C-alpha cells in the first residue's frame, strides 16, 4: 500500500480520539513543530514531527473521532 502525505488544517481538540508517538529527541518550545501525516485508513494517520530540521517524534499514530 502506498501512502502519501495528507494536507489538513488544524484539528479541534474534540476531534482527536487517540494519539501516540515516540519522542526521538527533545522538542524545543521556541520553534515550529512541523508534522507530516500519512493516511492509513478513514480516521487513522501515521505521522512524524520535526523541529529545526531534526526528527523529534517518530512512529506516531493519530486516530480521529468518526
CORWODA-V22978 format. One line per field, one symbol per residue. ss: DSSP state (2 for helix, 1 for strand, 0 for the rest). A space follows every 10 residues. Layout:
BEGIN
ss = ???
END
This chain:
BEGIN
ss = 0000110000 0022211111 1110000000 0001111111 1001111111 1001111111 111100
END
